[in-house]
């Protein structure tokens, strides 16, 4: 197996958890290793953490340079 691909995973609301499970199941079948760095962007967490959460998400995106974003309540 060649290297590891790191992916920022921006969690959300609604069907997000089901999508995340499907993505992880599919990722497990790939001939590469995907390592997910989760960031909880659910509405509740955005309200709770505010600007610090966006800083965390931005930092993770800068580090991995690759992301998956699940649906969020706007």
Biopython code that builds the backbone (N, CA, C, O; Angstrom):
import numpy as np
from Bio.PDB.StructureBuilder import StructureBuilder

atoms = [
    (1, "UNK", "N", (0.843, -1.177, 0.000)),
    (1, "UNK", "CA", (0.000, 0.000, 0.000)),
    (1, "UNK", "C", (0.884, 1.235, 0.000)),
    (1, "UNK", "O", (1.836, 1.333, 0.775)),
    (2, "UNK", "N", (0.565, 2.162, -0.866)),
    (2, "UNK", "CA", (1.321, 3.407, -0.936)),
    (2, "UNK", "C", (0.767, 4.399, 0.058)),
    (2, "UNK", "O", (-0.436, 4.400, 0.317)),
    (3, "UNK", "N", (1.605, 5.238, 0.621)),
    (3, "UNK", "CA", (1.282, 6.347, 1.499)),
    (3, "UNK", "C", (-0.132, 6.482, 2.013)),
    (3, "UNK", "O", (-1.027, 5.703, 1.681)),
    (4, "UNK", "N", (-0.295, 7.474, 2.814)),
    (4, "UNK", "CA", (-1.573, 7.785, 3.428)),
    (4, "UNK", "C", (-2.039, 9.137, 2.897)),
    (4, "UNK", "O", (-1.249, 10.074, 2.777)),
    (5, "UNK", "N", (-3.313, 9.228, 2.586)),
    (5, "UNK", "CA", (-3.903, 10.491, 2.167)),
    (5, "UNK", "C", (-4.717, 11.025, 3.332)),
    (5, "UNK", "O", (-5.651, 10.372, 3.797)),
    (6, "UNK", "N", (-4.363, 12.207, 3.798)),
    (6, "UNK", "CA", (-5.087, 12.822, 4.910)),
    (6, "UNK", "C", (-6.170, 13.729, 4.351)),
    (6, "UNK", "O", (-5.934, 14.513, 3.432)),
    (7, "UNK", "N", (-7.365, 13.607, 4.923)),
    (7, "UNK", "CA", (-8.534, 14.338, 4.448)),
    (7, "UNK", "C", (-9.221, 15.009, 5.636)),
    (7, "UNK", "O", (-9.546, 14.355, 6.627)),
    (8, "UNK", "N", (-9.438, 16.307, 5.528)),
    (8, "UNK", "CA", (-10.248, 16.991, 6.532)),
    (8, "UNK", "C", (-11.693, 16.591, 6.285)),
    (8, "UNK", "O", (-12.180, 16.650, 5.156)),
    (9, "UNK", "N", (-12.367, 16.189, 7.336)),
    (9, "UNK", "CA", (-13.750, 15.746, 7.229)),
    (9, "UNK", "C", (-14.617, 16.714, 8.034)),
    (9, "UNK", "O", (-14.603, 16.712, 9.265)),
    (10, "UNK", "N", (-15.375, 17.546, 7.301)),
    (10, "UNK", "CA", (-16.199, 18.574, 7.930)),
    (10, "UNK", "C", (-17.588, 18.001, 8.186)),
    (10, "UNK", "O", (-18.419, 17.897, 7.284)),
    (11, "UNK", "N", (-17.812, 17.631, 9.448)),
    (11, "UNK", "CA", (-19.078, 17.016, 9.826)),
    (11, "UNK", "C", (-20.195, 18.030, 9.776)),
    (11, "UNK", "O", (-19.954, 19.236, 9.832)),
    (12, "UNK", "N", (-21.416, 17.543, 9.671)),
    (12, "UNK", "CA", (-22.556, 18.433, 9.597)),
    (12, "UNK", "C", (-23.750, 17.918, 10.367)),
    (12, "UNK", "O", (-23.621, 17.311, 11.430)),
    (13, "UNK", "N", (-24.912, 18.174, 9.804)),
    (13, "UNK", "CA", (-26.173, 17.831, 10.450)),
    (13, "UNK", "C", (-26.989, 16.933, 9.516)),
    (13, "UNK", "O", (-26.539, 16.564, 8.431)),
    (14, "UNK", "N", (-28.196, 16.593, 9.965)),
    (14, "UNK", "CA", (-29.120, 15.841, 9.120)),
    (14, "UNK", "C", (-28.582, 14.491, 8.710)),
    (14, "UNK", "O", (-28.305, 13.642, 9.558)),
    (15, "UNK", "N", (-28.433, 14.286, 7.406)),
    (15, "UNK", "CA", (-27.983, 12.982, 6.897)),
    (15, "UNK", "C", (-26.461, 12.827, 6.954)),
    (15, "UNK", "O", (-25.925, 11.819, 6.495)),
    (16, "UNK", "N", (-25.768, 13.811, 7.510)),
    (16, "UNK", "CA", (-24.305, 13.768, 7.593)),
    (16, "UNK", "C", (-23.744, 12.484, 8.175)),
    (16, "UNK", "O", (-22.842, 11.894, 7.582)),
    (17, "UNK", "N", (-24.254, 12.026, 9.330)),
    (17, "UNK", "CA", (-23.698, 10.799, 9.913)),
    (17, "UNK", "C", (-23.841, 9.579, 9.003)),
    (17, "UNK", "O", (-22.933, 8.750, 8.932)),
    (18, "UNK", "N", (-24.974, 9.462, 8.307)),
    (18, "UNK", "CA", (-25.169, 8.331, 7.394)),
    (18, "UNK", "C", (-24.212, 8.428, 6.209)),
    (18, "UNK", "O", (-23.637, 7.426, 5.784)),
    (19, "UNK", "N", (-24.047, 9.640, 5.678)),
    (19, "UNK", "CA", (-23.098, 9.830, 4.581)),
    (19, "UNK", "C", (-21.678, 9.500, 5.020)),
    (19, "UNK", "O", (-20.922, 8.866, 4.285)),
    (20, "UNK", "N", (-21.322, 9.936, 6.228)),
    (20, "UNK", "CA", (-19.985, 9.675, 6.754)),
    (20, "UNK", "C", (-19.724, 8.166, 6.847)),
    (20, "UNK", "O", (-18.644, 7.695, 6.493)),
    (21, "UNK", "N", (-20.720, 7.417, 7.326)),
    (21, "UNK", "CA", (-20.564, 5.955, 7.405)),
    (21, "UNK", "C", (-20.348, 5.349, 6.025)),
    (21, "UNK", "O", (-19.510, 4.463, 5.856)),
    (22, "UNK", "N", (-21.100, 5.824, 5.041)),
    (22, "UNK", "CA", (-20.955, 5.308, 3.680)),
    (22, "UNK", "C", (-19.584, 5.649, 3.100)),
    (22, "UNK", "O", (-18.949, 4.813, 2.458)),
    (23, "UNK", "N", (-19.137, 6.870, 3.328)),
    (23, "UNK", "CA", (-17.820, 7.290, 2.831)),
    (23, "UNK", "C", (-16.721, 6.443, 3.466)),
    (23, "UNK", "O", (-15.796, 6.016, 2.775)),
    (24, "UNK", "N", (-16.811, 6.196, 4.770)),
    (24, "UNK", "CA", (-15.788, 5.402, 5.450)),
    (24, "UNK", "C", (-15.803, 3.951, 4.965)),
    (24, "UNK", "O", (-14.750, 3.329, 4.827)),
    (25, "UNK", "N", (-16.997, 3.415, 4.707)),
    (25, "UNK", "CA", (-17.086, 2.045, 4.187)),
    (25, "UNK", "C", (-16.425, 1.961, 2.819)),
    (25, "UNK", "O", (-15.664, 1.032, 2.547)),
    (26, "UNK", "N", (-16.713, 2.923, 1.967)),
    (26, "UNK", "CA", (-16.104, 2.950, 0.636)),
    (26, "UNK", "C", (-14.591, 3.161, 0.727)),
    (26, "UNK", "O", (-13.826, 2.505, 0.019)),
    (27, "UNK", "N", (-14.167, 4.069, 1.590)),
    (27, "UNK", "CA", (-12.733, 4.348, 1.751)),
    (27, "UNK", "C", (-11.973, 3.099, 2.172)),
    (27, "UNK", "O", (-10.823, 2.905, 1.780)),
    (28, "UNK", "N", (-12.615, 2.256, 2.968)),
    (28, "UNK", "CA", (-11.971, 1.022, 3.414)),
    (28, "UNK", "C", (-11.715, 0.034, 2.296)),
    (28, "UNK", "O", (-10.923, -0.894, 2.458)),
    (29, "UNK", "N", (-12.367, 0.219, 1.174)),
    (29, "UNK", "CA", (-12.199, -0.681, 0.029)),
    (29, "UNK", "C", (-11.179, -0.185, -0.985)),
    (29, "UNK", "O", (-10.818, -0.911, -1.911)),
    (30, "UNK", "N", (-10.720, 1.032, -0.816)),
    (30, "UNK", "CA", (-9.779, 1.616, -1.777)),
    (30, "UNK", "C", (-8.367, 1.063, -1.596)),
    (30, "UNK", "O", (-8.016, 0.617, -0.503)),
    (31, "UNK", "N", (-7.558, 1.086, -2.648)),
    (31, "UNK", "CA", (-6.186, 0.589, -2.551)),
    (31, "UNK", "C", (-5.220, 1.607, -1.937)),
    (31, "UNK", "O", (-4.005, 1.423, -1.994)),
    (32, "UNK", "N", (-5.761, 2.676, -1.350)),
    (32, "UNK", "CA", (-4.957, 3.665, -0.630)),
    (32, "UNK", "C", (-5.562, 3.836, 0.755)),
    (32, "UNK", "O", (-6.738, 3.542, 0.967)),
    (33, "UNK", "N", (-4.770, 4.303, 1.675)),
    (33, "UNK", "CA", (-5.288, 4.545, 3.023)),
    (33, "UNK", "C", (-5.690, 6.005, 3.144)),
    (33, "UNK", "O", (-4.881, 6.907, 2.924)),
    (34, "UNK", "N", (-6.952, 6.225, 3.498)),
    (34, "UNK", "CA", (-7.429, 7.570, 3.783)),
    (34, "UNK", "C", (-7.502, 7.732, 5.293)),
    (34, "UNK", "O", (-8.085, 6.905, 5.994)),
    (35, "UNK", "N", (-6.909, 8.792, 5.773)),
    (35, "UNK", "CA", (-6.963, 9.103, 7.209)),
    (35, "UNK", "C", (-7.772, 10.382, 7.345)),
    (35, "UNK", "O", (-7.419, 11.415, 6.776)),
    (36, "UNK", "N", (-8.856, 10.306, 8.102)),
    (36, "UNK", "CA", (-9.772, 11.428, 8.240)),
    (36, "UNK", "C", (-9.478, 12.247, 9.486)),
    (36, "UNK", "O", (-9.280, 11.702, 10.572)),
    (37, "UNK", "N", (-9.453, 13.566, 9.314)),
    (37, "UNK", "CA", (-9.281, 14.511, 10.422)),
    (37, "UNK", "C", (-10.622, 15.213, 10.613)),
    (37, "UNK", "O", (-10.931, 16.151, 9.878)),
    (38, "UNK", "N", (-11.429, 14.774, 11.590)),
    (38, "UNK", "CA", (-12.777, 15.315, 11.731)),
    (38, "UNK", "C", (-12.819, 16.701, 12.361)),
    (38, "UNK", "O", (-12.066, 17.016, 13.282)),
    (39, "UNK", "N", (-13.729, 17.521, 11.828)),
    (39, "UNK", "CA", (-14.039, 18.828, 12.405)),
    (39, "UNK", "C", (-15.570, 18.919, 12.437)),
    (39, "UNK", "O", (-16.216, 18.862, 11.391)),
    (40, "UNK", "N", (-16.139, 19.057, 13.614)),
    (40, "UNK", "CA", (-17.592, 19.061, 13.790)),
    (40, "UNK", "C", (-18.167, 20.441, 13.474)),
    (40, "UNK", "O", (-18.074, 21.359, 14.289)),
    (41, "UNK", "N", (-18.766, 20.584, 12.276)),
    (41, "UNK", "CA", (-19.385, 21.846, 11.876)),
    (41, "UNK", "C", (-20.908, 21.824, 12.041)),
    (41, "UNK", "O", (-21.617, 22.575, 11.371)),
    (42, "UNK", "N", (-21.402, 20.975, 12.923)),
    (42, "UNK", "CA", (-22.844, 20.950, 13.175)),
    (42, "UNK", "C", (-23.279, 22.303, 13.729)),
    (42, "UNK", "O", (-22.474, 23.046, 14.291)),
    (43, "UNK", "N", (-24.550, 22.609, 13.563)),
    (43, "UNK", "CA", (-25.074, 23.887, 14.033)),
    (43, "UNK", "C", (-24.833, 24.065, 15.529)),
    (43, "UNK", "O", (-24.429, 25.140, 15.973)),
    (44, "UNK", "N", (-25.077, 23.022, 16.293)),
    (44, "UNK", "CA", (-24.872, 23.115, 17.742)),
    (44, "UNK", "C", (-23.421, 23.449, 18.074)),
    (44, "UNK", "O", (-23.160, 24.273, 18.951)),
    (45, "UNK", "N", (-22.487, 22.825, 17.390)),
    (45, "UNK", "CA", (-21.069, 23.083, 17.675)),
    (45, "UNK", "C", (-20.641, 24.464, 17.179)),
    (45, "UNK", "O", (-19.813, 25.120, 17.812)),
    (46, "UNK", "N", (-21.197, 24.905, 16.054)),
    (46, "UNK", "CA", (-20.886, 26.260, 15.576)),
    (46, "UNK", "C", (-21.375, 27.300, 16.566)),
    (46, "UNK", "O", (-20.685, 28.286, 16.822)),
    (47, "UNK", "N", (-22.555, 27.090, 17.122)),
    (47, "UNK", "CA", (-23.084, 28.025, 18.124)),
    (47, "UNK", "C", (-22.247, 27.996, 19.404)),
    (47, "UNK", "O", (-21.993, 29.034, 20.014)),
    (48, "UNK", "N", (-21.829, 26.817, 19.794)),
    (48, "UNK", "CA", (-21.069, 26.644, 21.037)),
    (48, "UNK", "C", (-19.647, 27.206, 20.927)),
    (48, "UNK", "O", (-19.168, 27.868, 21.848)),
    (49, "UNK", "N", (-18.978, 26.943, 19.807)),
    (49, "UNK", "CA", (-17.549, 27.271, 19.708)),
    (49, "UNK", "C", (-17.248, 28.546, 18.942)),
    (49, "UNK", "O", (-16.182, 29.137, 19.116)),
    (50, "UNK", "N", (-18.169, 28.976, 18.101)),
    (50, "UNK", "CA", (-17.999, 30.231, 17.372)),
    (50, "UNK", "C", (-16.749, 30.275, 16.505)),
    (50, "UNK", "O", (-16.401, 29.304, 15.832)),
    (51, "UNK", "N", (-16.092, 31.409, 16.538)),
    (51, "UNK", "CA", (-14.943, 31.686, 15.665)),
    (51, "UNK", "C", (-13.805, 30.670, 15.825)),
    (51, "UNK", "O", (-13.112, 30.362, 14.855)),
    (52, "UNK", "N", (-13.611, 30.157, 17.024)),
    (52, "UNK", "CA", (-12.532, 29.186, 17.260)),
    (52, "UNK", "C", (-12.717, 27.934, 16.407)),
    (52, "UNK", "O", (-11.739, 27.333, 15.962)),
    (53, "UNK", "N", (-13.957, 27.543, 16.181)),
    (53, "UNK", "CA", (-14.229, 26.368, 15.357)),
    (53, "UNK", "C", (-13.803, 26.610, 13.910)),
    (53, "UNK", "O", (-13.226, 25.728, 13.275)),
    (54, "UNK", "N", (-14.086, 27.796, 13.394)),
    (54, "UNK", "CA", (-13.683, 28.110, 12.024)),
    (54, "UNK", "C", (-12.161, 28.169, 11.896)),
    (54, "UNK", "O", (-11.610, 27.790, 10.862)),
    (55, "UNK", "N", (-11.493, 28.634, 12.924)),
    (55, "UNK", "CA", (-10.023, 28.638, 12.923)),
    (55, "UNK", "C", (-9.494, 27.203, 12.874)),
    (55, "UNK", "O", (-8.541, 26.909, 12.152)),
    (56, "UNK", "N", (-10.122, 26.317, 13.649)),
    (56, "UNK", "CA", (-9.725, 24.901, 13.653)),
    (56, "UNK", "C", (-9.941, 24.279, 12.276)),
    (56, "UNK", "O", (-9.079, 23.562, 11.768)),
    (57, "UNK", "N", (-11.100, 24.560, 11.676)),
    (57, "UNK", "CA", (-11.393, 24.014, 10.348)),
    (57, "UNK", "C", (-10.387, 24.526, 9.320)),
    (57, "UNK", "O", (-9.876, 23.759, 8.504)),
    (58, "UNK", "N", (-10.110, 25.821, 9.366)),
    (58, "UNK", "CA", (-9.149, 26.396, 8.415)),
    (58, "UNK", "C", (-7.764, 25.768, 8.585)),
    (58, "UNK", "O", (-7.103, 25.448, 7.597)),
    (59, "UNK", "N", (-7.328, 25.593, 9.821)),
    (59, "UNK", "CA", (-6.014, 24.998, 10.078)),
    (59, "UNK", "C", (-5.946, 23.578, 9.509)),
    (59, "UNK", "O", (-4.958, 23.199, 8.880)),
    (60, "UNK", "N", (-6.997, 22.807, 9.735)),
    (60, "UNK", "CA", (-7.021, 21.439, 9.214)),
    (60, "UNK", "C", (-6.995, 21.432, 7.688)),
    (60, "UNK", "O", (-6.297, 20.622, 7.077)),
    (61, "UNK", "N", (-7.757, 22.337, 7.075)),
    (61, "UNK", "CA", (-7.759, 22.427, 5.613)),
    (61, "UNK", "C", (-6.380, 22.801, 5.070)),
    (61, "UNK", "O", (-5.946, 22.270, 4.048)),
    (62, "UNK", "N", (-5.709, 23.698, 5.743)),
    (62, "UNK", "CA", (-4.363, 24.084, 5.303)),
    (62, "UNK", "C", (-3.386, 22.915, 5.418)),
    (62, "UNK", "O", (-2.489, 22.764, 4.589)),
    (63, "UNK", "N", (-3.566, 22.092, 6.449)),
    (63, "UNK", "CA", (-2.667, 20.953, 6.651)),
    (63, "UNK", "C", (-2.928, 19.827, 5.655)),
    (63, "UNK", "O", (-1.986, 19.265, 5.095)),
    (64, "UNK", "N", (-4.189, 19.496, 5.432)),
    (64, "UNK", "CA", (-4.495, 18.353, 4.563)),
    (64, "UNK", "C", (-4.632, 18.741, 3.093)),
    (64, "UNK", "O", (-4.354, 17.934, 2.206)),
    (65, "UNK", "N", (-5.060, 19.976, 2.835)),
    (65, "UNK", "CA", (-5.281, 20.475, 1.480)),
    (65, "UNK", "C", (-6.311, 19.655, 0.704)),
    (65, "UNK", "O", (-6.355, 19.685, -0.525)),
    (66, "UNK", "N", (-7.140, 18.918, 1.457)),
    (66, "UNK", "CA", (-8.174, 18.094, 0.861)),
    (66, "UNK", "C", (-9.291, 17.944, 1.892)),
    (66, "UNK", "O", (-9.015, 17.717, 3.070)),
    (67, "UNK", "N", (-10.551, 18.069, 1.462)),
    (67, "UNK", "CA", (-11.650, 17.981, 2.427)),
    (67, "UNK", "C", (-12.890, 17.366, 1.835)),
    (67, "UNK", "O", (-13.126, 17.417, 0.628)),
    (68, "UNK", "N", (-13.677, 16.782, 2.718)),
    (68, "UNK", "CA", (-15.032, 16.350, 2.435)),
    (68, "UNK", "C", (-15.933, 17.139, 3.374)),
    (68, "UNK", "O", (-15.659, 17.225, 4.571)),
    (69, "UNK", "N", (-17.003, 17.713, 2.841)),
    (69, "UNK", "CA", (-17.937, 18.466, 3.676)),
    (69, "UNK", "C", (-19.306, 17.821, 3.561)),
    (69, "UNK", "O", (-19.824, 17.603, 2.465)),
    (70, "UNK", "N", (-19.875, 17.524, 4.710)),
    (70, "UNK", "CA", (-21.211, 16.959, 4.758)),
    (70, "UNK", "C", (-22.217, 18.092, 4.931)),
    (70, "UNK", "O", (-21.839, 19.195, 5.326)),
    (71, "UNK", "N", (-23.519, 17.833, 4.634)),
    (71, "UNK", "CA", (-24.529, 18.882, 4.739)),
    (71, "UNK", "C", (-24.585, 19.483, 6.144)),
    (71, "UNK", "O", (-24.466, 18.784, 7.150)),
    (72, "UNK", "N", (-24.768, 20.805, 6.175)),
    (72, "UNK", "CA", (-24.915, 21.518, 7.448)),
    (72, "UNK", "C", (-26.181, 22.361, 7.398)),
    (72, "UNK", "O", (-26.634, 22.768, 6.329)),
    (73, "UNK", "N", (-26.739, 22.612, 8.570)),
    (73, "UNK", "CA", (-27.876, 23.532, 8.688)),
    (73, "UNK", "C", (-27.319, 24.934, 8.587)),
    (73, "UNK", "O", (-26.335, 25.261, 9.251)),
    (74, "UNK", "N", (-27.935, 25.765, 7.768)),
    (74, "UNK", "CA", (-27.455, 27.140, 7.610)),
    (74, "UNK", "C", (-28.413, 28.130, 8.218)),
    (74, "UNK", "O", (-28.166, 29.335, 8.175)),
]
sb = StructureBuilder()
sb.init_structure("model")
sb.init_model(0)
sb.init_chain("A")
sb.init_seg("    ")
for serial, (resi, resn, name, xyz) in enumerate(atoms, 1):
    if name == "N":
        sb.init_residue(resn, " ", resi, " ")
    sb.init_atom(name, np.array(xyz, "f"), 0.0, 1.0, " ", f" {name:<3s}", serial, name[0])
structure = sb.get_structure()
